[in-house]
Amino acid sequence: MDEEYYLIRLKSHLGPSSAGAFEGFTIRHEAHGETVLTGPVIDQAALHGVLMKIRDLGLTLVEVKSLKSDFKS
């Protein structure tokens, strides 16, 4: 199965220690205080793993969006 790319938007900026939990993702801090993660996820189990990291770090999830599989972060 081919990996799929996702955009995940968080309510606040990630600090350096939290950012390390999202290896393989491109991290973009937006001016209005949100963080956007984009990157490949191999399957639904891996996506749930990323979502659990967000929960465990106490971050607020704003959006999860599947991107076209030909997207490159």
N, C-alpha and C positions, 0 to 999 in steps of 0.2 A: 504494500500500500504506500502511495506517495504521501510525503508530509504535506501538511496544509499550513498556510501562513495565517496568523491571527494578529489583530490589533486589540490590545487590552489597555483601557484607560483607567487610571487611578486618580483619586481625588487630590492627593498631595504629591509633592516632590519626594523622590526616594533619596535617602542618604546613602553615602558610599557603602556602608555595611549591608544595607538592604538590597542595594543594586546588585551585589554579588550573588544574590539568590536567584537571579534571572539570567544566568549565563546562556549565551546563544541568542539573546534578544537584544535588539537595538533599543536604547533608552533615550527618550527625548523629553526634556522638561519644557513645558509650555509656560508662557509669560503669566497666564492667569492662575498658576499654581498646580496644574495637573501634570501627571507623568503619563506618557504614552509608550507602551512596550509593543514592539512589532518583531515577529520572528516565527520560525518554523515550529510546528508541533506535530509529532509523528502520528498520534492517534488520540482518540477521546480520553483514554486513560491518562496520557501525558498531559492533556489539557486540564483534566481534573486535578492532577498533581500541581500544576501551576496555580490553579485557583485555590488549592489548599495552602500553598505558600503565602499567597496574598492574605488569606484568612489568618494564618498563623502569625504573620507579621502585624496584624491589626490594621491593615490598609483598607481603605474604602474603595470598592469596585464600582466604577461608573459605567463601563461598557466593555463588552466582549464581542468582537466582530470577525467573522471569517473573511479572509481576503482570497483573491484568486490564487490558485496554486502556482502560477508563474510569477507572482510577486516576489521581489528580492528586496530585503530590508537594507 
